[in-house]
Amino acid sequence: MVTVAVMLPVLLLLASIAINLAYIQVIHAKVQIVTDAAARAAGRVYVESGSKQDALAAAQHISSQNPIHNVVVPISAADLEFGLSQRKTKDQAYTFEVAEAGNSVRLTTDSFAAGAGSSLHALLPGLTGSFEIRPRCTATNTQTTLDVAVIVDRSGSMAFAADEPTGGTPIAAPEGWNYGDPVPPNSRWLDLVASVNGFCDELSQTAKVEKVGLVSYANEATREIDLTDDYSLINACNAQISYEFNGGRTNVGDGILQGIAGVTHPTLARPWANNALVLMSDGNHNIGTDPLLAASEAANQQIPIYTVSFSEEADQVLMQQIADMTGGTHYHAVDGAQLNEAFRNIARRLPSMLTQ
């Protein structure tokens, strides 16, 4: 009995220590989750706006919406670093360095660890009473370097205006117009050309060098421009298609397959870059490879497809399915302004990841 009486306090103390250690690990994990989410929010806003202040506000908002046992992890301007994350191969980890213009935001909970804000406390007091738990966690959100193929629809319906039903001759076409002539004014195709130009403009403003390829499809799919950092080649090619617009049917599936081939080019694709496809269609697939089979191939190679359906005649269900299968995002546009904004949004929000 004496032994039990002596050992009981010791056992209770050891149990208290074990419970506290487990609780500390739980708190650390929860603070890390908040840090990851806040870093993602800050990184996305920073890439879209270039504003460090807005990035800080985004991180603070996420933290405020995710309190831990009623304690909000404080985030100050000093907790955020802006810089450049890079790697040489896909198998290597990213390295971060502070830079004035970059692709990464690193968040470290230094303020919280140093005593800012309310603290979290041990679940059970120890010999010295309750103590504070203030984990120092880090997360880096990186807008990754990309090799991307833009896959554009040059089928016959693209000669019509966005709000115009297809069939017959486009309303804006001059008298005597035929396929093979310059595309009519106010056409979906010209809206698309302007939107692809906007996409390239957005990419040109990033701190990284993105390579872009161009694939077009109608009856067949054609790899028009292989991966390049000279975006003027993309614009020039689209202008040439505009000058001699042949139209045709809608071979979405082969367009996807050519896009995959473009971003995995054996000599032009960069081994450290991530891949993505941007697929646009204004109608319904009606010839060639099943688009869902082609999308499954992209998914197998971990290539997300960002899809844009244009006009009310577009197959929005198919485009949503393709995006969902591959980890991309689907956008729908009913006019040229919405199409332009969709392409710019995709350029601003192409894959980002936590790299630390």
Contacts in CASP RR format, 6 or more apart in sequence:
PFRMAT RR
TARGET T0000
AUTHOR 0000-0000-0000
METHOD contacts of the structure
MODEL  1
MVTVAVMLPVLLLLASIAINLAYIQVIHAKVQIVTDAAARAAGRVYVESG
SKQDALAAAQHISSQNPIHNVVVPISAADLEFGLSQRKTKDQAYTFEVAE
AGNSVRLTTDSFAAGAGSSLHALLPGLTGSFEIRPRCTATNTQTTLDVAV
IVDRSGSMAFAADEPTGGTPIAAPEGWNYGDPVPPNSRWLDLVASVNGFC
DELSQTAKVEKVGLVSYANEATREIDLTDDYSLINACNAQISYEFNGGRT
NVGDGILQGIAGVTHPTLARPWANNALVLMSDGNHNIGTDPLLAASEAAN
QQIPIYTVSFSEEADQVLMQQIADMTGGTHYHAVDGAQLNEAFRNIARRL
PSMLTQ
13 126 0 8 1.000
13 127 0 8 1.000
16 124 0 8 1.000
16 125 0 8 1.000
16 126 0 8 1.000
17 126 0 8 1.000
19 123 0 8 1.000
19 124 0 8 1.000
20 122 0 8 1.000
20 123 0 8 1.000
20 124 0 8 1.000
20 126 0 8 1.000
23 122 0 8 1.000
23 123 0 8 1.000
23 133 0 8 1.000
24 122 0 8 1.000
24 133 0 8 1.000
27 68 0 8 1.000
27 120 0 8 1.000
27 133 0 8 1.000
27 135 0 8 1.000
28 133 0 8 1.000
28 135 0 8 1.000
28 137 0 8 1.000
30 68 0 8 1.000
31 68 0 8 1.000
31 73 0 8 1.000
31 109 0 8 1.000
31 112 0 8 1.000
31 135 0 8 1.000
31 137 0 8 1.000
32 135 0 8 1.000
32 137 0 8 1.000
32 139 0 8 1.000
33 66 0 8 1.000
34 62 0 8 1.000
34 63 0 8 1.000
34 66 0 8 1.000
34 68 0 8 1.000
34 73 0 8 1.000
35 73 0 8 1.000
35 107 0 8 1.000
35 108 0 8 1.000
35 109 0 8 1.000
35 137 0 8 1.000
35 138 0 8 1.000
35 139 0 8 1.000
36 139 0 8 1.000
36 354 0 8 1.000
37 62 0 8 1.000
37 66 0 8 1.000
38 58 0 8 1.000
38 59 0 8 1.000
38 60 0 8 1.000
38 62 0 8 1.000
38 63 0 8 1.000
38 73 0 8 1.000
38 75 0 8 1.000
38 107 0 8 1.000
38 139 0 8 1.000
39 59 0 8 1.000
39 105 0 8 1.000
39 106 0 8 1.000
39 107 0 8 1.000
39 139 0 8 1.000
39 140 0 8 1.000
39 141 0 8 1.000
39 354 0 8 1.000
40 62 0 8 1.000
40 139 0 8 1.000
40 141 0 8 1.000
40 352 0 8 1.000
40 354 0 8 1.000
41 58 0 8 1.000
41 59 0 8 1.000
41 61 0 8 1.000
41 62 0 8 1.000
42 55 0 8 1.000
42 56 0 8 1.000
42 58 0 8 1.000
42 59 0 8 1.000
42 80 0 8 1.000
42 105 0 8 1.000
42 107 0 8 1.000
42 141 0 8 1.000
43 55 0 8 1.000
43 58 0 8 1.000
43 104 0 8 1.000
43 105 0 8 1.000
43 141 0 8 1.000
43 143 0 8 1.000
43 352 0 8 1.000
44 58 0 8 1.000
44 141 0 8 1.000
44 349 0 8 1.000
44 352 0 8 1.000
45 51 0 8 1.000
45 54 0 8 1.000
45 55 0 8 1.000
45 57 0 8 1.000
45 58 0 8 1.000
46 52 0 8 1.000
46 54 0 8 1.000
46 55 0 8 1.000
46 82 0 8 1.000
46 105 0 8 1.000
47 103 0 8 1.000
47 143 0 8 1.000
47 206 0 8 1.000
47 348 0 8 1.000
47 349 0 8 1.000
47 352 0 8 1.000
48 348 0 8 1.000
48 349 0 8 1.000
49 55 0 8 1.000
52 77 0 8 1.000
52 80 0 8 1.000
52 82 0 8 1.000
55 80 0 8 1.000
55 82 0 8 1.000
55 105 0 8 1.000
56 75 0 8 1.000
56 77 0 8 1.000
56 80 0 8 1.000
59 75 0 8 1.000
59 79 0 8 1.000
59 80 0 8 1.000
59 107 0 8 1.000
60 75 0 8 1.000
63 72 0 8 1.000
63 73 0 8 1.000
63 74 0 8 1.000
63 75 0 8 1.000
64 72 0 8 1.000
68 120 0 8 1.000
69 120 0 8 1.000
71 117 0 8 1.000
71 118 0 8 1.000
71 119 0 8 1.000
71 120 0 8 1.000
72 117 0 8 1.000
72 118 0 8 1.000
73 109 0 8 1.000
73 112 0 8 1.000
74 111 0 8 1.000
74 112 0 8 1.000
74 116 0 8 1.000
74 117 0 8 1.000
75 107 0 8 1.000
75 109 0 8 1.000
75 111 0 8 1.000
75 112 0 8 1.000
76 111 0 8 1.000
76 116 0 8 1.000
78 110 0 8 1.000
78 111 0 8 1.000
79 107 0 8 1.000
79 108 0 8 1.000
79 109 0 8 1.000
79 110 0 8 1.000
79 111 0 8 1.000
80 105 0 8 1.000
80 106 0 8 1.000
80 107 0 8 1.000
81 96 0 8 1.000
81 98 0 8 1.000
81 105 0 8 1.000
81 106 0 8 1.000
81 107 0 8 1.000
81 108 0 8 1.000
82 98 0 8 1.000
82 99 0 8 1.000
82 100 0 8 1.000
82 102 0 8 1.000
82 104 0 8 1.000
82 105 0 8 1.000
82 106 0 8 1.000
83 96 0 8 1.000
83 97 0 8 1.000
83 98 0 8 1.000
83 99 0 8 1.000
83 100 0 8 1.000
83 101 0 8 1.000
83 102 0 8 1.000
83 103 0 8 1.000
83 104 0 8 1.000
83 105 0 8 1.000
83 106 0 8 1.000
84 96 0 8 1.000
84 97 0 8 1.000
84 99 0 8 1.000
84 101 0 8 1.000
84 102 0 8 1.000
84 103 0 8 1.000
84 104 0 8 1.000
84 207 0 8 1.000
85 94 0 8 1.000
85 95 0 8 1.000
85 96 0 8 1.000
85 103 0 8 1.000
85 104 0 8 1.000
85 140 0 8 1.000
85 142 0 8 1.000
85 355 0 8 1.000
86 94 0 8 1.000
86 95 0 8 1.000
86 145 0 8 1.000
86 272 0 8 1.000
87 93 0 8 1.000
87 94 0 8 1.000
87 95 0 8 1.000
87 272 0 8 1.000
88 271 0 8 1.000
88 272 0 8 1.000
89 271 0 8 1.000
89 272 0 8 1.000
90 271 0 8 1.000
90 272 0 8 1.000
90 274 0 8 1.000
92 272 0 8 1.000
93 355 0 8 1.000
94 104 0 8 1.000
94 140 0 8 1.000
94 142 0 8 1.000
94 355 0 8 1.000
94 356 0 8 1.000
96 104 0 8 1.000
96 106 0 8 1.000
96 140 0 8 1.000
96 142 0 8 1.000
96 355 0 8 1.000
96 356 0 8 1.000
99 207 0 8 1.000
101 207 0 8 1.000
102 207 0 8 1.000
102 208 0 8 1.000
103 142 0 8 1.000
103 143 0 8 1.000
103 144 0 8 1.000
103 145 0 8 1.000
103 206 0 8 1.000
103 207 0 8 1.000
103 208 0 8 1.000
104 140 0 8 1.000
104 141 0 8 1.000
104 142 0 8 1.000
104 143 0 8 1.000
104 355 0 8 1.000
105 140 0 8 1.000
105 141 0 8 1.000
106 138 0 8 1.000
106 139 0 8 1.000
106 140 0 8 1.000
106 141 0 8 1.000
106 356 0 8 1.000
107 138 0 8 1.000
107 139 0 8 1.000
107 140 0 8 1.000
107 141 0 8 1.000
108 136 0 8 1.000
108 137 0 8 1.000
108 138 0 8 1.000
109 135 0 8 1.000
109 136 0 8 1.000
109 137 0 8 1.000
109 138 0 8 1.000
110 136 0 8 1.000
111 117 0 8 1.000
112 134 0 8 1.000
112 135 0 8 1.000
112 136 0 8 1.000
113 134 0 8 1.000
113 135 0 8 1.000
113 136 0 8 1.000
114 134 0 8 1.000
115 132 0 8 1.000
115 134 0 8 1.000
119 132 0 8 1.000
119 133 0 8 1.000
119 134 0 8 1.000
120 132 0 8 1.000
120 133 0 8 1.000
120 134 0 8 1.000
121 130 0 8 1.000
121 131 0 8 1.000
121 132 0 8 1.000
121 133 0 8 1.000
122 130 0 8 1.000
122 131 0 8 1.000
122 133 0 8 1.000
138 356 0 8 1.000
139 354 0 8 1.000
139 356 0 8 1.000
140 354 0 8 1.000
140 355 0 8 1.000
140 356 0 8 1.000
141 352 0 8 1.000
141 353 0 8 1.000
141 354 0 8 1.000
141 355 0 8 1.000
142 352 0 8 1.000
142 353 0 8 1.000
142 354 0 8 1.000
142 355 0 8 1.000
143 206 0 8 1.000
143 208 0 8 1.000
143 350 0 8 1.000
143 351 0 8 1.000
143 352 0 8 1.000
144 273 0 8 1.000
144 274 0 8 1.000
144 350 0 8 1.000
144 351 0 8 1.000
144 352 0 8 1.000
144 353 0 8 1.000
145 208 0 8 1.000
145 209 0 8 1.000
145 210 0 8 1.000
145 270 0 8 1.000
145 272 0 8 1.000
145 273 0 8 1.000
145 274 0 8 1.000
146 208 0 8 1.000
146 210 0 8 1.000
146 211 0 8 1.000
146 273 0 8 1.000
146 274 0 8 1.000
146 275 0 8 1.000
146 276 0 8 1.000
146 350 0 8 1.000
146 351 0 8 1.000
147 210 0 8 1.000
147 211 0 8 1.000
147 227 0 8 1.000
147 263 0 8 1.000
147 268 0 8 1.000
147 269 0 8 1.000
147 270 0 8 1.000
147 273 0 8 1.000
147 274 0 8 1.000
147 275 0 8 1.000
147 276 0 8 1.000
148 210 0 8 1.000
148 211 0 8 1.000
148 212 0 8 1.000
148 213 0 8 1.000
148 263 0 8 1.000
148 275 0 8 1.000
148 276 0 8 1.000
148 277 0 8 1.000
148 278 0 8 1.000
148 350 0 8 1.000
149 212 0 8 1.000
149 213 0 8 1.000
149 214 0 8 1.000
149 215 0 8 1.000
149 227 0 8 1.000
149 258 0 8 1.000
149 259 0 8 1.000
149 260 0 8 1.000
149 262 0 8 1.000
149 263 0 8 1.000
149 276 0 8 1.000
149 277 0 8 1.000
149 278 0 8 1.000
150 196 0 8 1.000
150 199 0 8 1.000
150 212 0 8 1.000
150 213 0 8 1.000
150 214 0 8 1.000
150 215 0 8 1.000
150 234 0 8 1.000
150 277 0 8 1.000
150 278 0 8 1.000
150 280 0 8 1.000
151 215 0 8 1.000
151 216 0 8 1.000
151 217 0 8 1.000
151 221 0 8 1.000
151 255 0 8 1.000
151 256 0 8 1.000
151 258 0 8 1.000
151 259 0 8 1.000
151 277 0 8 1.000
151 278 0 8 1.000
151 279 0 8 1.000
151 280 0 8 1.000
152 192 0 8 1.000
152 196 0 8 1.000
152 214 0 8 1.000
152 215 0 8 1.000
152 216 0 8 1.000
152 217 0 8 1.000
152 238 0 8 1.000
152 280 0 8 1.000
153 192 0 8 1.000
153 216 0 8 1.000
153 217 0 8 1.000
153 218 0 8 1.000
153 250 0 8 1.000
153 252 0 8 1.000
153 280 0 8 1.000
153 281 0 8 1.000
153 282 0 8 1.000
153 283 0 8 1.000
153 310 0 8 1.000
154 189 0 8 1.000
154 216 0 8 1.000
154 217 0 8 1.000
154 218 0 8 1.000
154 241 0 8 1.000
154 245 0 8 1.000
154 246 0 8 1.000
154 247 0 8 1.000
154 248 0 8 1.000
155 217 0 8 1.000
155 218 0 8 1.000
155 247 0 8 1.000
155 248 0 8 1.000
155 249 0 8 1.000
155 250 0 8 1.000
155 282 0 8 1.000
155 283 0 8 1.000
156 166 0 8 1.000
156 179 0 8 1.000
156 218 0 8 1.000
156 247 0 8 1.000
156 248 0 8 1.000
156 249 0 8 1.000
157 166 0 8 1.000
157 188 0 8 1.000
157 250 0 8 1.000
157 282 0 8 1.000
157 283 0 8 1.000
157 311 0 8 1.000
157 313 0 8 1.000
158 183 0 8 1.000
158 187 0 8 1.000
158 188 0 8 1.000
158 189 0 8 1.000
158 192 0 8 1.000
158 245 0 8 1.000
158 247 0 8 1.000
158 282 0 8 1.000
159 170 0 8 1.000
159 173 0 8 1.000
159 179 0 8 1.000
159 183 0 8 1.000
159 184 0 8 1.000
159 187 0 8 1.000
159 188 0 8 1.000
159 189 0 8 1.000
159 245 0 8 1.000
159 247 0 8 1.000
160 166 0 8 1.000
160 167 0 8 1.000
160 170 0 8 1.000
160 171 0 8 1.000
160 187 0 8 1.000
160 188 0 8 1.000
161 170 0 8 1.000
161 171 0 8 1.000
161 172 0 8 1.000
161 186 0 8 1.000
161 187 0 8 1.000
161 188 0 8 1.000
162 188 0 8 1.000
162 191 0 8 1.000
162 282 0 8 1.000
162 310 0 8 1.000
162 311 0 8 1.000
162 333 0 8 1.000
162 334 0 8 1.000
162 335 0 8 1.000
162 336 0 8 1.000
162 339 0 8 1.000
163 311 0 8 1.000
163 334 0 8 1.000
163 335 0 8 1.000
164 170 0 8 1.000
164 171 0 8 1.000
165 313 0 8 1.000
166 313 0 8 1.000
169 177 0 8 1.000
170 177 0 8 1.000
170 184 0 8 1.000
170 187 0 8 1.000
172 184 0 8 1.000
172 185 0 8 1.000
172 186 0 8 1.000
172 187 0 8 1.000
173 184 0 8 1.000
174 184 0 8 1.000
177 184 0 8 1.000
179 245 0 8 1.000
179 246 0 8 1.000
179 247 0 8 1.000
179 248 0 8 1.000
180 244 0 8 1.000
180 245 0 8 1.000
180 246 0 8 1.000
180 247 0 8 1.000
181 244 0 8 1.000
181 245 0 8 1.000
182 242 0 8 1.000
182 243 0 8 1.000
182 244 0 8 1.000
182 245 0 8 1.000
183 189 0 8 1.000
183 190 0 8 1.000
183 241 0 8 1.000
183 242 0 8 1.000
183 245 0 8 1.000
188 282 0 8 1.000
188 310 0 8 1.000
188 311 0 8 1.000
189 241 0 8 1.000
189 242 0 8 1.000
189 245 0 8 1.000
190 242 0 8 1.000
191 310 0 8 1.000
191 335 0 8 1.000
191 336 0 8 1.000
191 339 0 8 1.000
191 340 0 8 1.000
192 238 0 8 1.000
192 280 0 8 1.000
192 310 0 8 1.000
192 339 0 8 1.000
193 235 0 8 1.000
193 238 0 8 1.000
193 239 0 8 1.000
193 242 0 8 1.000
194 336 0 8 1.000
194 340 0 8 1.000
195 336 0 8 1.000
195 339 0 8 1.000
195 340 0 8 1.000
195 342 0 8 1.000
195 343 0 8 1.000
195 344 0 8 1.000
196 214 0 8 1.000
196 234 0 8 1.000
196 235 0 8 1.000
196 238 0 8 1.000
196 343 0 8 1.000
197 235 0 8 1.000
197 238 0 8 1.000
198 340 0 8 1.000
198 343 0 8 1.000
198 344 0 8 1.000
198 347 0 8 1.000
199 278 0 8 1.000
199 343 0 8 1.000
199 344 0 8 1.000
199 346 0 8 1.000
199 347 0 8 1.000
200 212 0 8 1.000
200 231 0 8 1.000
200 234 0 8 1.000
200 235 0 8 1.000
200 347 0 8 1.000
201 344 0 8 1.000
202 343 0 8 1.000
202 344 0 8 1.000
202 347 0 8 1.000
202 348 0 8 1.000
203 210 0 8 1.000
203 212 0 8 1.000
203 231 0 8 1.000
203 347 0 8 1.000
204 231 0 8 1.000
209 229 0 8 1.000
210 229 0 8 1.000
211 227 0 8 1.000
211 228 0 8 1.000
211 229 0 8 1.000
211 268 0 8 1.000
211 269 0 8 1.000
211 270 0 8 1.000
211 273 0 8 1.000
212 225 0 8 1.000
212 227 0 8 1.000
212 228 0 8 1.000
212 229 0 8 1.000
212 231 0 8 1.000
212 234 0 8 1.000
213 223 0 8 1.000
213 224 0 8 1.000
213 225 0 8 1.000
213 226 0 8 1.000
213 227 0 8 1.000
213 228 0 8 1.000
213 234 0 8 1.000
213 262 0 8 1.000
213 263 0 8 1.000
214 223 0 8 1.000
214 224 0 8 1.000
214 225 0 8 1.000
214 234 0 8 1.000
214 237 0 8 1.000
214 238 0 8 1.000
215 221 0 8 1.000
215 222 0 8 1.000
215 223 0 8 1.000
215 224 0 8 1.000
215 255 0 8 1.000
215 258 0 8 1.000
215 259 0 8 1.000
215 262 0 8 1.000
216 222 0 8 1.000
216 224 0 8 1.000
216 241 0 8 1.000
217 250 0 8 1.000
217 251 0 8 1.000
217 252 0 8 1.000
217 253 0 8 1.000
217 254 0 8 1.000
217 255 0 8 1.000
217 258 0 8 1.000
218 246 0 8 1.000
218 247 0 8 1.000
218 248 0 8 1.000
218 249 0 8 1.000
218 250 0 8 1.000
218 251 0 8 1.000
219 248 0 8 1.000
219 249 0 8 1.000
219 251 0 8 1.000
219 287 0 8 1.000
220 251 0 8 1.000
220 254 0 8 1.000
221 251 0 8 1.000
221 253 0 8 1.000
221 254 0 8 1.000
221 255 0 8 1.000
221 257 0 8 1.000
221 258 0 8 1.000
222 258 0 8 1.000
223 258 0 8 1.000
223 259 0 8 1.000
223 261 0 8 1.000
223 262 0 8 1.000
224 237 0 8 1.000
224 241 0 8 1.000
225 233 0 8 1.000
225 234 0 8 1.000
225 237 0 8 1.000
226 262 0 8 1.000
226 265 0 8 1.000
226 268 0 8 1.000
227 262 0 8 1.000
227 263 0 8 1.000
227 265 0 8 1.000
227 268 0 8 1.000
227 269 0 8 1.000
228 234 0 8 1.000
228 268 0 8 1.000
249 286 0 8 1.000
249 287 0 8 1.000
250 281 0 8 1.000
250 283 0 8 1.000
250 284 0 8 1.000
250 285 0 8 1.000
250 286 0 8 1.000
250 287 0 8 1.000
251 285 0 8 1.000
251 287 0 8 1.000
251 288 0 8 1.000
251 289 0 8 1.000
252 279 0 8 1.000
252 281 0 8 1.000
252 285 0 8 1.000
252 291 0 8 1.000
252 294 0 8 1.000
252 318 0 8 1.000
253 285 0 8 1.000
253 288 0 8 1.000
253 289 0 8 1.000
253 290 0 8 1.000
253 291 0 8 1.000
253 293 0 8 1.000
253 294 0 8 1.000
254 288 0 8 1.000
254 289 0 8 1.000
254 294 0 8 1.000
255 279 0 8 1.000
255 294 0 8 1.000
256 277 0 8 1.000
256 279 0 8 1.000
256 289 0 8 1.000
256 291 0 8 1.000
256 294 0 8 1.000
256 295 0 8 1.000
256 297 0 8 1.000
256 298 0 8 1.000
256 305 0 8 1.000
256 322 0 8 1.000
257 289 0 8 1.000
257 294 0 8 1.000
257 297 0 8 1.000
259 277 0 8 1.000
260 277 0 8 1.000
260 294 0 8 1.000
260 297 0 8 1.000
260 298 0 8 1.000
260 301 0 8 1.000
260 303 0 8 1.000
262 268 0 8 1.000
262 269 0 8 1.000
263 269 0 8 1.000
263 275 0 8 1.000
263 276 0 8 1.000
263 277 0 8 1.000
263 303 0 8 1.000
264 275 0 8 1.000
264 301 0 8 1.000
269 275 0 8 1.000
274 351 0 8 1.000
275 301 0 8 1.000
275 302 0 8 1.000
275 303 0 8 1.000
276 303 0 8 1.000
276 304 0 8 1.000
276 305 0 8 1.000
276 306 0 8 1.000
276 350 0 8 1.000
276 351 0 8 1.000
277 298 0 8 1.000
277 303 0 8 1.000
277 304 0 8 1.000
277 305 0 8 1.000
277 306 0 8 1.000
277 326 0 8 1.000
278 305 0 8 1.000
278 306 0 8 1.000
278 307 0 8 1.000
278 308 0 8 1.000
278 343 0 8 1.000
278 346 0 8 1.000
279 305 0 8 1.000
279 306 0 8 1.000
279 307 0 8 1.000
279 308 0 8 1.000
279 319 0 8 1.000
279 322 0 8 1.000
280 307 0 8 1.000
280 308 0 8 1.000
280 309 0 8 1.000
280 310 0 8 1.000
280 339 0 8 1.000
281 307 0 8 1.000
281 308 0 8 1.000
281 309 0 8 1.000
281 310 0 8 1.000
281 314 0 8 1.000
281 315 0 8 1.000
281 319 0 8 1.000
282 309 0 8 1.000
282 310 0 8 1.000
282 311 0 8 1.000
282 313 0 8 1.000
282 314 0 8 1.000
283 309 0 8 1.000
283 311 0 8 1.000
283 313 0 8 1.000
283 314 0 8 1.000
283 315 0 8 1.000
284 313 0 8 1.000
284 314 0 8 1.000
284 315 0 8 1.000
284 318 0 8 1.000
285 291 0 8 1.000
285 315 0 8 1.000
285 318 0 8 1.000
291 318 0 8 1.000
291 322 0 8 1.000
292 318 0 8 1.000
292 321 0 8 1.000
292 322 0 8 1.000
292 325 0 8 1.000
295 305 0 8 1.000
295 321 0 8 1.000
295 322 0 8 1.000
295 325 0 8 1.000
295 326 0 8 1.000
296 325 0 8 1.000
298 304 0 8 1.000
298 305 0 8 1.000
298 325 0 8 1.000
298 326 0 8 1.000
299 325 0 8 1.000
299 326 0 8 1.000
299 327 0 8 1.000
303 326 0 8 1.000
304 323 0 8 1.000
304 326 0 8 1.000
304 327 0 8 1.000
304 328 0 8 1.000
304 351 0 8 1.000
305 322 0 8 1.000
305 323 0 8 1.000
305 325 0 8 1.000
305 326 0 8 1.000
305 327 0 8 1.000
305 328 0 8 1.000
306 323 0 8 1.000
306 328 0 8 1.000
306 329 0 8 1.000
306 330 0 8 1.000
306 331 0 8 1.000
306 346 0 8 1.000
306 350 0 8 1.000
307 319 0 8 1.000
307 320 0 8 1.000
307 322 0 8 1.000
307 323 0 8 1.000
307 328 0 8 1.000
307 329 0 8 1.000
307 330 0 8 1.000
307 331 0 8 1.000
308 319 0 8 1.000
308 330 0 8 1.000
308 331 0 8 1.000
308 332 0 8 1.000
308 333 0 8 1.000
308 339 0 8 1.000
308 342 0 8 1.000
308 343 0 8 1.000
308 346 0 8 1.000
309 315 0 8 1.000
309 316 0 8 1.000
309 319 0 8 1.000
309 330 0 8 1.000
309 331 0 8 1.000
309 332 0 8 1.000
309 333 0 8 1.000
310 332 0 8 1.000
310 333 0 8 1.000
310 334 0 8 1.000
310 336 0 8 1.000
310 339 0 8 1.000
311 333 0 8 1.000
311 334 0 8 1.000
312 334 0 8 1.000
314 332 0 8 1.000
316 330 0 8 1.000
316 332 0 8 1.000
319 330 0 8 1.000
319 332 0 8 1.000
320 330 0 8 1.000
322 330 0 8 1.000
323 329 0 8 1.000
323 330 0 8 1.000
324 330 0 8 1.000
329 346 0 8 1.000
329 349 0 8 1.000
331 342 0 8 1.000
331 345 0 8 1.000
331 346 0 8 1.000
332 338 0 8 1.000
332 342 0 8 1.000
333 339 0 8 1.000
333 341 0 8 1.000
333 342 0 8 1.000
END
